[in-house]
């Protein structure tokens, strides 16, 4: 969840650290700090609880040296509250060593007691300070920062990324990674470390991902990667597909507003290069081998990604005729699931670092399933732990609440479904081409919603700032859309919101309906001969009769809804499987606008982080 940045090069370390931390704010944090080795060889540290601006204000009044070596951190409190003294960096070796840490050291209590028994004193409540003191003590013996860190990580249990530097060795930063992300940025006479590429993309687009249980030592002119035993490791460089400007607001009121505006582009870019002669061509699936004998698919994900998986289930089952289960990653591996060599596990994670999903992926690999990841982040851990990956091309998503990445994930799953239908012969070529045309038409239809309906939805949100509860109903593919709409209100507006399958209404949820209760209803198209449209209209009549205020999301021209809805948000016409791409967009806008109207932080909701990197 936290942000990490490290730098060695010329005398601009503070500039790099603060710029990197600014771009990493989206990950969620409650304190920030930096440490720099000055030209005089002293370690200078500043750290403050609160937003990054608090640290910047402190640096204005108490400047620090802009040396050639530095590390910076944004912390999400785990061990110890969000206070100045618990913020990172933490010091060892009598203040000559600085260390920052993402993750959790699970055996820190035993290690701390060992240090206390030997006379060590602590200035914080964190597990991180234990690591700082241990590395400092090892350095007294080895005078080698890399070897000192190697000895310490051998004793640590849990998930962690550690960055450390010592005043006696300027020009060196050493990092170690276990179950927590770390990426190298390769520069010219300078090198970088970051929890993701946003930390250094302003300065270089050349990157290398660090593997599990590996240590990296960066100097201005060299990068050395070894495993925890000290053996050299081969690395593979990749180019970051976006630049620093892509992670800036660019005049938008929030990152979320910018990212919703980019939803058409996210869908289009995910399709780009994967369709030839009207047929899907997903060469990314080739490492999985022959998929004709797959007899079951399990989609694993959390939160919004799980709702994308639910939509993928409908499409993949219909097109490939393979049964699909969708499971929450954090539940999946703890119930001893049945996996075989004929099981395809598809993981979904925007960041590629979601710890619950990563652990589920490792479990699936260990149990001989074929594992495919859908991910938006190059070089992330989950794709590297999987057998194959389909990258979405949504570009950086900074706002904590996912919008464009959700639509890109659904797009990728639909492409996978069409490819499986082609490989297994369950779809004829003309059927694939028809569905591809529908998918390729989605970006323009989303753009139409953004241009026509956004102002109306914003006005609706402003009228509802005192609303305390909102319900969402949907059937079939509308059900995951209802769940997604409810999640956005929980995340952004901090109000009670629930999504229900509309058919469940009379099985309990209708008891929640009282006069004035706001209910969003995702209405399927009446044009589909197999449509559930009449049943959903019946649901609307039932809740209206009990005083609900109904806001319907329905396709243009649906006259049957008009007499029973208080508000209708129209969406363009689309085939039934493609309606969710359009129906979810007004809900993304509504969540954002209601949050904004209530004066809340749209991009960084309370208690949430962009990437959940601890279980």
PyMOL commands that set and color helices and strands:
alter all, ss='L'
color gray80, all
select helices_A, chain A and resi 13-23+25-27+52-61+108-117+128-142+145-153+167-169+197-199+244-247+255-261+263-271+283-288+304-320+329-335+355-366+381-385+404-424+429-463+477-493+502-507+509-512+533-544+559-562+576-597
alter helices_A, ss='H'
color red, helices_A
select strands_A, chain A and resi 3-8+31-37+43-49+69-75+90-92+97-105+158-166+173-178+183-186+191-194+206-209+214-219+222-227+237-239+275-276+279-280+296-301+324-328+343-349+370-375+388-391+469-474+496-501+518-522+549-555+567-571
alter strands_A, ss='S'
color yellow, strands_A
deselect
rebuild
show_as cartoon
